[in-house]
Amino acid sequence: MNLQAKIRPNPDNELPAMANAIREFISYCRIECGFAEATLRAYAADLRDLWQWLEVQGVTDWTQLDYKMLTEHLKDLSGKGLATTSIARHVATARVFTRFMHSREMVRVDAGELLTQPSQWRTLPDYLNRDQMSKLLEAPQPGDALYQRDIAILELLYAGGLRATELADLQLGQINFDLQIARVIGKGNKERIVPLGKPAIDATEVYLQQLRPQLERPDKATERLLLSRTGGPVTRIVIWQIVTKYARRVGMTHVHPHTLRHTFATHLLSGGADLRVVQELLGHSNIRTTQVYTHVDSTRLKNVIDRFHPRP
């Protein structure tokens, strides 16, 4: 899919700053959030519509966007006969996009913050069952060029429920191998302590002892845990590519780093973990964000009914 074409309303009068903000947002949604291609296309289309409308109004930079402009744009969509559900999607897109720009300090004010929140239909997160997760962890083979590193990446994502950016940014000093914990810096620069299981710790130690010294380059000295084949820090995009590569190897599609984060949370809750503990491990500010995982494991819910209800 050519998203660049999707977000360019007028190729002969391109506004680079506005285009770059949309491209960064779409990249964030794909790599960090793991959104489906259909969602990315919808976001791109909605933002293209907004951009075209702003261009007519003479707006040449996102810093000029305000709440009134957004409401006028939505009224214009309504006047064109757009369905209520489609307008609700435009509202949601605008809210997410303006929040993203504000968090990245592209704009001083979040213009979409006060938009009326549309009704939300929660989509249950994709996750892997235990057999699928085992197959993915076994996908890297000793013959692969960076086998030890890739094993460590998969194990750390699953063991800690880490976001791709959190893992890419992880420093050598942020893992305590004796205590088997990682000090993770998440969204909003918030720090949390994440326990790591023995498989993840062992895989990371093997990588550090056997492979990382070979990847280090004097001219690219870094404290980042994960290095590329050229000695530079691994990026979140590379982590996304690694996960999808091994998932395809074992016959799975639409698997990305966030799938492993969803899997981490789902497996914890299905095993009986407390929701508040999972919230803390994931670094969620709001418990409602974590609650979506309670609706995923229908097998566990059925077992609870069968076990405790007087008339199952």
URBEL-V130397 format. One record per pair of residues at least 24 apart in sequence whose C-alpha atoms are under 10 Angstrom apart, sorted by the first residue. I is the first residue (numbers start at 0). GAP is how many residues later the second one is. If there is no record, write none. Layout:
BEGIN
I/GAP
I/GAP
END
This chain:
BEGIN
0/36
0/39
0/40
1/39
2/24
2/34
2/37
2/38
2/41
2/42
3/40
4/39
4/43
5/35
5/36
5/37
5/38
5/39
5/40
5/41
5/42
6/34
6/36
6/37
6/38
6/39
6/40
6/41
6/42
6/44
6/45
7/36
7/37
7/39
7/40
7/41
7/43
7/44
8/36
8/38
8/39
8/40
8/41
8/42
8/43
8/44
8/46
9/38
9/41
9/42
9/45
12/42
13/46
14/36
14/40
14/45
14/46
15/44
15/45
16/43
16/44
16/45
16/89
17/33
17/42
17/43
17/44
17/45
18/28
18/29
18/32
18/42
18/43
20/40
20/41
20/76
20/79
20/80
20/83
20/85
21/25
21/26
21/29
21/75
21/78
21/79
23/76
23/77
24/71
24/72
24/73
24/75
24/76
25/71
26/210
27/72
27/137
27/208
27/209
28/67
28/68
28/71
29/207
29/210
29/226
29/228
30/132
30/133
30/134
30/205
30/206
30/207
30/208
30/209
30/210
30/225
30/226
30/227
31/131
31/132
31/133
31/134
31/204
31/205
31/208
31/224
31/225
31/226
32/130
32/131
32/223
32/224
32/225
32/226
33/92
33/130
33/206
33/220
33/221
33/222
33/223
33/224
33/225
34/90
34/219
34/221
34/223
35/218
36/217
38/54
41/47
41/48
41/51
42/46
42/47
42/49
42/50
42/51
42/53
42/54
43/49
44/45
44/48
45/40
45/41
45/43
45/44
45/45
45/46
45/47
45/48
46/43
46/46
46/47
46/50
48/24
48/28
48/41
49/24
49/27
49/40
49/44
52/24
60/46
61/36
61/39
61/44
61/45
61/49
62/38
62/39
62/43
62/44
62/45
62/46
62/47
62/48
63/43
63/45
63/47
64/33
64/42
64/44
64/45
64/46
64/47
65/32
65/43
65/44
65/45
65/46
66/42
66/43
66/44
66/45
66/46
66/47
66/48
67/43
67/44
67/47
68/42
68/43
69/24
69/25
69/41
69/42
69/45
70/41
70/44
70/45
83/34
84/33
84/34
86/31
87/28
87/29
87/30
87/31
87/32
88/29
88/30
88/31
89/28
90/24
90/25
90/26
90/27
91/24
91/25
91/26
91/27
91/28
102/84
102/85
121/170
122/169
123/138
123/168
123/169
123/170
123/171
123/172
124/133
124/134
124/136
124/137
124/138
124/141
124/167
124/168
124/170
124/171
125/128
125/129
125/130
125/132
125/133
125/134
125/135
125/136
125/137
125/140
125/170
126/128
126/129
126/131
126/132
126/133
126/134
126/135
126/136
126/137
126/138
126/139
126/140
126/166
126/169
127/124
127/127
127/131
127/132
127/134
127/135
127/136
127/138
127/139
128/134
128/137
128/138
128/168
129/133
129/137
131/115
131/118
131/119
131/120
132/25
132/114
132/127
132/130
132/131
134/111
134/112
134/114
134/115
134/116
134/117
135/107
135/108
135/110
135/111
135/112
135/113
135/114
135/115
135/116
135/119
136/106
136/109
136/110
136/113
137/108
137/112
138/104
138/106
138/107
138/108
138/109
138/110
138/111
139/102
139/105
139/106
139/107
139/109
139/110
140/105
144/84
145/61
145/65
145/66
145/69
145/81
145/82
145/83
146/60
146/64
147/55
147/56
147/57
147/58
147/59
147/60
147/61
147/62
147/63
147/64
148/54
148/55
148/56
148/57
148/58
148/59
148/61
148/62
148/63
148/76
148/77
148/78
148/79
149/53
149/54
149/57
149/76
149/89
149/92
149/93
149/96
150/48
150/49
150/52
150/53
150/55
150/56
151/47
151/48
151/49
151/50
151/51
151/52
151/53
151/54
151/55
151/56
151/74
152/47
152/50
152/51
152/54
152/73
152/86
152/89
152/90
152/104
153/46
153/49
153/85
153/88
153/89
153/92
153/103
153/106
154/41
154/42
154/43
154/44
154/45
154/46
154/47
154/48
154/49
154/105
155/26
155/40
155/41
155/43
155/44
155/45
155/47
155/48
155/104
156/39
156/43
156/82
156/86
156/100
156/101
156/102
156/103
156/104
156/106
156/107
157/38
157/39
157/42
157/99
157/100
157/101
157/102
157/103
157/104
157/105
157/106
157/107
157/109
158/35
158/36
158/37
158/38
158/39
158/40
158/41
158/42
158/101
158/102
158/104
158/105
158/106
159/24
159/33
159/34
159/35
159/36
159/37
159/40
159/100
159/101
159/104
159/105
159/121
159/122
160/33
160/35
160/96
160/97
160/98
160/99
160/100
160/101
160/102
160/103
160/104
160/117
160/120
160/121
160/122
161/24
161/32
161/95
161/96
161/98
161/99
161/100
161/102
161/119
161/120
161/121
162/24
162/73
162/76
162/94
162/95
162/96
162/97
162/98
162/119
163/71
163/72
163/73
163/74
163/75
163/76
163/92
163/93
163/94
163/96
163/97
164/69
164/70
164/71
164/72
164/74
164/75
164/92
165/70
166/57
166/58
166/59
166/67
166/68
166/69
166/72
166/90
167/56
167/57
167/58
167/59
167/65
167/66
167/67
167/68
167/69
167/70
167/71
168/54
168/55
168/56
168/57
168/64
168/65
168/66
168/67
169/53
169/54
169/55
169/56
169/63
170/51
170/52
170/53
170/54
170/55
171/36
171/50
171/51
171/52
171/53
171/54
172/50
172/51
172/52
173/49
173/50
173/51
174/26
174/29
174/50
175/25
176/24
176/25
176/27
176/28
183/97
183/99
184/98
185/96
185/97
185/98
186/96
186/97
186/98
189/93
189/95
190/92
191/88
191/89
191/90
191/91
192/87
192/88
192/89
192/90
193/86
193/87
193/88
193/89
194/86
261/28
261/31
261/34
262/30
264/25
264/27
264/28
264/29
265/24
265/26
265/27
265/28
265/29
265/30
265/31
266/26
266/29
266/30
267/25
268/24
268/25
268/27
268/28
268/31
269/24
269/26
269/27
269/28
269/29
269/30
269/31
270/29
271/28
END
